[in-house]
Amino acid sequence: MTWSPDSSTTGGAQTGFTTPTFTLVSTVAPAVNAVSKAVSAVSGTATATANSASSPFTVSFWVPLVYKALSSVWNSVKGLFGTVPNNQYKIIFRKGGLAAAGVPVTAVARITFDIPAGMETYNPDEVRALVSFMVGILNEESADVADTLVTGVL
């Protein structure tokens, strides 16, 4: 199954937002190894703006351009395990807004996954557990994360 967010995505609960919903459309990805979606509409009580050329509201998912394989990790000469390479995946969110009257800016949030080569085939449930836990924490703590970003209080 490929990465394909629903065309209508319900956002996490937020202070001041009642049932935030984001309508997604496909857009041109910034690289050949990425897929991108843009928010074309925002509903619920969220007062945020949808994507525009001067105020982006997008999400992009990158996969490795070239996958690294697990070679022999045991070095019999040194009697040690060698380095296991990582395959790196990224999800990057962008949201345009204003820093002050007439001062356009773009906020960026990045999630990076460094998955050791071979783990996805030898131990896939551990990779799934990592993602499940991450999504659960972000969903559960959605409002708290945003409140901390707004107030600076952890």
Secondary structure, DSSP 8 states (H G I E B T S, - for coil): ------SEEE---BTTBSS-EEEEEEE--SSTTEEEEEEEEEESS-------SSS-EEEEEE--SS-------EETTTTEE----EEEEEEEEEEEEEEETTEEEEEEEEEEEEEETTHHHHSHHHHHHHHHHHHHHHHHTHHHHHHHHHH---
